[in-house]
Amino acid sequence: MNGVDDVIFKSRLQSMLELQDGINSKIRPDWRNANNAWFRAIWTECAELVDHIGWKWWKHQSPDILQVHLELVDIFHFGLSELLQQHGTPNAATTQLLSAYVVYGKRSGAGVDDSTARITLVEAFATFVLTTRRFDLAGFCELASAVGLEEQTLYEMYVGKNVLNAFRQDHGYKAGTYIKTWDGREDNVWLVEFAAGLDKNPTTFAVELYGQLSKKYAEVMRDR
């Protein structure tokens, strides 16, 4: 890492950790004492990841790379949660995440075109998680690189998913009162549209994206 790239990368990591701490606290204020099985959430996501890569030899399948990326983003939520639980604060956890940049720097963009090779990487990652009951940070970075999920895209997709999850929680999702379809389009479709028009500055992106969702949802509720 060097220069502005180092600063931007660290800022993104810090932002994601703070957002993860926020959504976990929203769901349960004392989440660090809940003994959540992050590893179990991670390996079950791996099964969905393999499905989107395509493993069924008896039928034609093409990898759905967007869904593969989304599954990795879901896994990253749980991985960040474990790191926060281990290190206590986003600042402390950022240091460990920064070390993973070495992996990204060497492998980012290399990609692996063969589905069998990608599945082998997923299975190695899942095996580590199941055996150690820990998030495999280096393995995650290798997986992300193998399917072309670069750091900036991971950051943007992560922030989008996290902000939408927080927005839903704040507007009655758990109570069953949240309206998911706005003017004939699901909220996640609006999310993608709003995110595309915003600057991805780590200090403002999440707040501005939440604001766009709030503005549209207020219109939907007013017109009901």
VOPAGU-2260 file (C-alpha; in pm, 1 decimal, decimal comma):
REM VOPAGU-2260
SITE   aa  ch    i         X         Y         Z
SITE  MET   A    0       0,0       0,0       0,0
SITE  ASN   A    1     114,5     350,8     -58,6
SITE  GLY   A    2      -3,0     709,5     -68,7
SITE  VAL   A    3    -369,3     785,0    -115,1
SITE  ASP   A    4    -453,2     419,6    -191,4
SITE  ASP   A    5    -347,2     323,4     159,6
SITE  VAL   A    6    -557,5     600,6     312,7
SITE  ILE   A    7    -866,6     519,0     105,9
SITE  PHE   A    8    -841,4     146,9     171,5
SITE  LYS   A    9    -805,0     195,0     546,2
SITE  SER   A   10   -1098,5     437,2     547,0
SITE  ARG   A   11   -1316,6     185,0     365,8
SITE  LEU   A   12   -1228,4     -90,5     610,5
SITE  GLN   A   13   -1298,6     137,2     905,0
SITE  SER   A   14   -1632,9     237,0     755,1
SITE  MET   A   15   -1741,1    -124,4     698,7
SITE  LEU   A   16   -1645,9    -226,4    1052,5
SITE  GLU   A   17   -1837,2      66,9    1200,4
SITE  LEU   A   18   -2142,7     -17,1     989,4
SITE  GLN   A   19   -2124,7    -381,5    1098,2
SITE  ASP   A   20   -2099,3    -283,3    1462,3
SITE  GLY   A   21   -2398,8     -56,9    1408,8
SITE  ILE   A   22   -2628,2    -315,4    1249,9
SITE  ASN   A   23   -2531,2    -579,9    1506,1
SITE  SER   A   24   -2607,5    -336,7    1789,0
SITE  LYS   A   25   -2938,2    -245,9    1627,5
SITE  ILE   A   26   -3043,4    -610,4    1626,1
SITE  ARG   A   27   -2910,2    -675,3    1977,3
SITE  PRO   A   28   -2733,1    -407,6    2184,5
SITE  ASP   A   29   -2518,6    -662,3    2373,8
SITE  TRP   A   30   -2438,4    -867,8    2063,8
SITE  ARG   A   31   -2075,0    -919,6    2166,1
SITE  ASN   A   32   -2195,9   -1130,8    2460,4
SITE  ALA   A   33   -2445,1   -1333,5    2257,3
SITE  ASN   A   34   -2194,8   -1603,1    2149,2
SITE  ASN   A   35   -2332,4   -1602,6    1796,1
SITE  ALA   A   36   -2202,9   -1887,5    1578,8
SITE  TRP   A   37   -2053,7   -1672,9    1304,3
SITE  PHE   A   38   -1873,8   -1975,1    1160,3
SITE  ARG   A   39   -2204,9   -2157,2    1111,2
SITE  ALA   A   40   -2355,7   -1864,3     924,8
SITE  ILE   A   41   -2043,7   -1851,2     707,2
SITE  TRP   A   42   -2030,7   -2215,3     601,3
SITE  THR   A   43   -2401,6   -2230,6     523,3
SITE  GLU   A   44   -2353,4   -1930,0     293,6
SITE  CYS   A   45   -2080,0   -2132,2     122,5
SITE  ALA   A   46   -2340,8   -2385,9       4,0
SITE  GLU   A   47   -2534,4   -2107,5    -167,0
SITE  LEU   A   48   -2210,0   -1975,6    -311,7
SITE  VAL   A   49   -2134,1   -2312,1    -473,3
SITE  ASP   A   50   -2486,9   -2326,7    -617,4
SITE  HIS   A   51   -2432,4   -1995,1    -794,2
SITE  ILE   A   52   -2095,4   -2107,3    -930,2
SITE  GLY   A   53   -2261,4   -2423,5   -1062,0
SITE  TRP   A   54   -2170,1   -2778,1    -957,4
SITE  LYS   A   55   -2442,3   -3001,0   -1108,3
SITE  TRP   A   56   -2281,4   -3223,4   -1369,2
SITE  TRP   A   57   -2616,1   -3351,5   -1502,4
SITE  LYS   A   58   -2729,4   -3012,5   -1639,6
SITE  HIS   A   59   -2586,9   -2709,2   -1812,2
SITE  GLN   A   60   -2492,8   -2432,4   -1569,6
SITE  SER   A   61   -2327,0   -2096,4   -1608,4
SITE  PRO   A   62   -2183,0   -1910,2   -1309,8
SITE  ASP   A   63   -2400,7   -1623,8   -1185,8
SITE  ILE   A   64   -2115,8   -1393,6   -1090,4
SITE  LEU   A   65   -2335,3   -1118,9    -946,5
SITE  GLN   A   66   -2498,2   -1366,6    -707,6
SITE  VAL   A   67   -2156,6   -1514,6    -626,2
SITE  HIS   A   68   -2038,6   -1167,9    -527,6
SITE  LEU   A   69   -2351,1   -1108,3    -319,1
SITE  GLU   A   70   -2293,8   -1434,0    -129,4
SITE  LEU   A   71   -1936,3   -1329,6     -55,3
SITE  VAL   A   72   -2063,3    -994,9      71,6
SITE  ASP   A   73   -2301,1   -1181,7     305,5
SITE  ILE   A   74   -2010,4   -1393,1     428,3
SITE  PHE   A   75   -1807,6   -1078,2     487,7
SITE  HIS   A   76   -2079,0    -944,1     721,2
SITE  PHE   A   77   -2028,3   -1244,2     947,6
SITE  GLY   A   78   -1650,8   -1230,1     914,4
SITE  LEU   A   79   -1644,1    -865,6    1019,8
SITE  SER   A   80   -1868,5    -949,8    1314,7
SITE  GLU   A   81   -1620,7   -1212,2    1434,9
SITE  LEU   A   82   -1328,7    -971,3    1398,8
SITE  LEU   A   83   -1515,1    -705,5    1595,3
SITE  GLN   A   84   -1594,8    -954,9    1868,6
SITE  GLN   A   85   -1229,5   -1058,2    1887,2
SITE  HIS   A   86   -1078,3    -711,0    1885,0
SITE  GLY   A   87   -1345,5    -509,2    2062,1
SITE  THR   A   88   -1353,1    -195,6    1848,8
SITE  PRO   A   89   -1353,6    -109,3    1476,6
SITE  ASN   A   90   -1016,4      63,1    1518,7
SITE  ALA   A   91    -853,0    -249,0    1658,6
SITE  ALA   A   92   -1009,2    -478,5    1399,7
SITE  THR   A   93    -897,2    -254,7    1114,1
SITE  THR   A   94    -533,6    -346,0    1180,6
SITE  GLN   A   95    -595,4    -714,2    1110,7
SITE  LEU   A   96    -802,1    -639,1     802,6
SITE  LEU   A   97    -526,8    -420,3     663,7
SITE  SER   A   98    -292,4    -717,9     657,4
SITE  ALA   A   99    -527,9    -887,0     411,6
SITE  TYR   A  100    -450,8    -615,8     158,2
SITE  VAL   A  101    -125,0    -796,5      85,8
SITE  VAL   A  102    -332,8   -1083,9     -49,3
SITE  TYR   A  103    -552,3    -849,6    -250,7
SITE  GLY   A  104    -252,7    -661,6    -384,3
SITE  LYS   A  105     -90,8    -979,4    -516,9
SITE  ARG   A  106    -400,3   -1154,0    -644,9
SITE  SER   A  107    -666,4    -891,4    -720,1
SITE  GLY   A  108    -795,2    -913,4   -1074,4
SITE  ALA   A  109    -619,9   -1243,4   -1147,5
SITE  GLY   A  110    -941,8   -1442,7   -1143,0
SITE  VAL   A  111   -1004,3   -1813,1   -1192,5
SITE  ASP   A  112   -1222,6   -1901,5   -1491,4
SITE  ASP   A  113   -1268,2   -2270,3   -1416,6
SITE  SER   A  114   -1576,7   -2345,3   -1204,2
SITE  THR   A  115   -1423,3   -2660,5   -1060,1
SITE  ALA   A  116   -1121,3   -2465,5    -937,7
SITE  ARG   A  117   -1348,0   -2202,4    -784,5
SITE  ILE   A  118   -1553,2   -2467,6    -605,9
SITE  THR   A  119   -1232,8   -2624,2    -473,2
SITE  LEU   A  120   -1142,0   -2286,8    -320,3
SITE  VAL   A  121   -1488,1   -2253,6    -164,3
SITE  GLU   A  122   -1462,5   -2601,8     -15,0
SITE  ALA   A  123   -1115,7   -2530,8     124,9
SITE  PHE   A  124   -1248,5   -2209,5     278,8
SITE  ALA   A  125   -1552,9   -2388,4     425,5
SITE  THR   A  126   -1334,8   -2670,5     558,5
SITE  PHE   A  127   -1113,3   -2422,1     741,4
SITE  VAL   A  128   -1417,9   -2246,4     886,8
SITE  LEU   A  129   -1576,2   -2573,1    1000,7
SITE  THR   A  130   -1252,6   -2711,7    1144,4
SITE  THR   A  131   -1142,1   -2402,3    1332,3
SITE  ARG   A  132   -1484,8   -2240,2    1384,8
SITE  ARG   A  133   -1319,4   -1918,4    1272,0
SITE  PHE   A  134   -1343,7   -1684,3     976,1
SITE  ASP   A  135   -1063,4   -1747,8     724,5
SITE  LEU   A  136    -963,3   -1394,8     624,5
SITE  ALA   A  137    -682,4   -1493,8     387,5
SITE  GLY   A  138    -901,6   -1762,4     231,5
SITE  PHE   A  139   -1181,1   -1510,7     184,0
SITE  CYS   A  140    -946,1   -1274,4       0,5
SITE  GLU   A  141    -828,3   -1556,7    -225,2
SITE  LEU   A  142   -1188,2   -1652,3    -300,1
SITE  ALA   A  143   -1284,7   -1293,2    -374,7
SITE  SER   A  144    -994,4   -1263,0    -616,0
SITE  ALA   A  145   -1080,2   -1592,8    -785,8
SITE  VAL   A  146   -1427,9   -1468,6    -877,9
SITE  GLY   A  147   -1321,1   -1115,0    -965,7
SITE  LEU   A  148   -1459,9    -938,5    -659,8
SITE  GLU   A  149   -1219,4    -647,5    -624,4
SITE  GLU   A  150   -1183,1    -448,3    -305,3
SITE  GLN   A  151   -1372,0    -141,5    -426,0
SITE  THR   A  152   -1666,4    -350,4    -546,9
SITE  LEU   A  153   -1671,6    -544,5    -220,2
SITE  TYR   A  154   -1684,9    -215,8     -31,3
SITE  GLU   A  155   -1964,8     -69,3    -242,5
SITE  MET   A  156   -2175,1    -387,1    -232,6
SITE  TYR   A  157   -2116,4    -430,6     139,1
SITE  VAL   A  158   -2222,1     -74,2     222,5
SITE  GLY   A  159   -2533,2    -108,0       8,4
SITE  LYS   A  160   -2644,9    -431,4     172,2
SITE  ASN   A  161   -2564,9    -307,1     522,2
SITE  VAL   A  162   -2748,0      22,8     476,6
SITE  LEU   A  163   -3054,5    -154,4     337,4
SITE  ASN   A  164   -3055,3    -399,1     630,3
SITE  ALA   A  165   -3032,7    -111,4     878,1
SITE  PHE   A  166   -3303,3      83,6     696,9
SITE  ARG   A  167   -3538,2    -214,2     705,5
SITE  GLN   A  168   -3476,6    -265,1    1077,4
SITE  ASP   A  169   -3547,9     102,3    1144,1
SITE  HIS   A  170   -3875,3      91,5     953,8
SITE  GLY   A  171   -4055,1    -208,3    1099,3
SITE  TYR   A  172   -3896,8    -507,1     924,0
SITE  LYS   A  173   -3884,8    -717,8    1239,2
SITE  ALA   A  174   -4240,0    -620,9    1337,3
SITE  GLY   A  175   -4371,8    -703,0     989,3
SITE  THR   A  176   -4487,2    -347,9     909,7
SITE  TYR   A  177   -4216,6    -258,9     659,7
SITE  ILE   A  178   -4324,9    -206,1     297,0
SITE  LYS   A  179   -4071,6    -372,9      68,6
SITE  THR   A  180   -4212,2    -277,0    -273,2
SITE  TRP   A  181   -4203,3      92,7    -364,3
SITE  ASP   A  182   -4388,3     208,5    -676,1
SITE  GLY   A  183   -4377,1    -142,5    -818,1
SITE  ARG   A  184   -4006,5    -200,7    -751,1
SITE  GLU   A  185   -3843,6    -380,0    -460,5
SITE  ASP   A  186   -3632,2    -173,9    -223,1
SITE  ASN   A  187   -3310,3    -344,2    -331,6
SITE  VAL   A  188   -3368,6    -221,6    -687,6
SITE  TRP   A  189   -3404,7     134,2    -562,3
SITE  LEU   A  190   -3089,6      80,6    -356,3
SITE  VAL   A  191   -2882,0      -1,7    -663,6
SITE  GLU   A  192   -3017,9     302,1    -847,2
SITE  PHE   A  193   -2948,0     541,2    -561,6
SITE  ALA   A  194   -2600,8     400,1    -497,0
SITE  ALA   A  195   -2503,0     442,4    -862,0
SITE  GLY   A  196   -2560,4     816,6    -840,7
SITE  LEU   A  197   -2359,9     878,9    -523,3
SITE  ASP   A  198   -1995,7     949,5    -456,8
SITE  LYS   A  199   -1837,1     649,2    -284,0
SITE  ASN   A  200   -1644,9     852,9     -26,2
SITE  PRO   A  201   -1622,3     630,2     285,8
SITE  THR   A  202   -1708,2     922,8     515,4
SITE  THR   A  203   -2034,5    1008,8     336,0
SITE  PHE   A  204   -2150,1     717,6     119,6
SITE  ALA   A  205   -2350,5     522,8     379,8
SITE  VAL   A  206   -2517,0     832,4     525,8
SITE  GLU   A  207   -2616,9     969,6     185,4
SITE  LEU   A  208   -2745,4     632,1      69,4
SITE  TYR   A  209   -2958,1     596,3     382,1
SITE  GLY   A  210   -3089,2     947,6     319,5
SITE  GLN   A  211   -3194,3     861,6     -35,6
SITE  LEU   A  212   -3379,8     553,0      86,4
SITE  SER   A  213   -3550,8     756,5     359,0
SITE  LYS   A  214   -3665,7    1022,7     114,5
SITE  LYS   A  215   -3817,1     767,9    -126,0
SITE  TYR   A  216   -3978,5     566,0     150,9
SITE  ALA   A  217   -4139,4     880,5     295,0
SITE  GLU   A  218   -4293,3     944,3     -48,0
SITE  VAL   A  219   -4424,1     587,9     -63,8
SITE  MET   A  220   -4579,1     608,1     282,1
SITE  ARG   A  221   -4730,3     949,6     212,4
SITE  ASP   A  222   -4901,5     821,6    -102,6
SITE  ARG   A  223   -5050,0     511,3      59,5
